[in-house]
Amino acid sequence: MNTPTNTSTSHSKPKILVARAIFPEALAKLEESYEVHSNQSDKILTPEELQKALSGVEGALVAGSERIDAAALAQAKNLKVVANISVGYNNFDVPAITAAGVMATNTPDVLTDTTADFGFALLMATARRITESEHWVRAGKWDQWSIVNNPLGMDLHHSTVGIIGMGRIGQGIAKRALGFGMKVIYHNRSHLSDADEKACGATYVSKEELLRTADHVVLVLPYTAQNHHTIGAAEIAMMKPTATLINIARGGIVDDAALAHALQSGKIFAAGLDVFEGEPQVHPELLKCSNIVLAPHIASATEKTRRAMVDLAVENLRAALDGKKPPSLINGEVLEGKKQA
Ligand code: DGY
C-alpha cells in the first residue's frame, strides 16, 4: 500500500496532500504552512489510495495521473481545492468537482513557450528523420555519404503547417513556424481574433482542408470526449502521403492503432508523438515503426518550467486555502455558489 507520508510536524496547520514527487525546496516551503502528506516515492496512487489520501486534507496538489472524480472525492469532506500541476485537466471531472464545492485549478501560461519549443523540435526531428538517423549511425549502418542512400527527409521551410487546436501553445508553434517561412493554417473550435491571426500569420480552414493541404499536421487541442480520435483512419486517409503528424496534445486524440497501420503502409511519411493512448504503455505496432519519433510526455519538461508549474499550482492552492480566488481557477461557479450560500 502506497500511503503518502506526513513530512511535516505540527498538527495545528491545515492538512494538504502532495500526490506526486515535487522539488524538495517547494515541499520544504509548503511544510512551513501546512501539515503535508506527501508521496515523494512518486509511485502513482491507486484510486483507493487516492480516495483515502484526499479524505482528511483541505488541499491537494495533483497531476494528470490522479483522476479526480466523484469516487475520488467521496470521503473528501474538508477538501477546498485540487490544484493540477498541468495545463491540461482531462484528469478532472469538473462537474463532479464543482458539485462537491471544490475549487479546481491548472497551470496555464507558464509552460506555453517551453511546450511550443518542444512541439517544433518534435516536428523537426520527425520531418528530418533525426532519431531514425541516429539509430542508423549507432547501428553502424553509415558506411558512406550518399546523395540518395542516406535518410532523406521532408522540408519544413516554405512548407505548410496545419495546427489543430489554436490555443496559447498552438499560437506559439505558429509563431515559430513563421521564422521558417512556413505557411500556417489552423483549425479550432473558434476563430482567433483578427489581431491574433495576424500575429501568427495564420489562416482558419476546415479540418478537412487542413488535413488535405498541410505538409505537417500538429495537434495541440485539449482532450475531451468529443475530441476522442480526432485523427483516425479516415482523417489519415485525407493526408498527403508525404505529410507528418505530430501529437503533443493528449493520448486518445489520435487512434494509435490506425496511425501505426498508416505508418507501416506508407499512408503518411512519419509521425512524432509525445503522448499516447494508455501511456506510459505504447501501442506495440507503433514501436515497430521506424518512421516515428517517440517521446515520454516531456513537452513541458525543462527544469525552469516544471518549477514554474509547481510554483503556480502552489500559488493556486495557497490562495484557495486563504479564502482568495486562485489565479487559474477553472470552475469559478464554485465561488459563485459559495457567495450565494
Ligand atoms: C500539461 O501541462 O498538460 C502537460 O501535458 C503535462 O501533463
Residues whose N, C-alpha, C, O or C-beta is under 5 A from the ligand:
A	BS01	DGY	G64 S86 V87 G88 S300
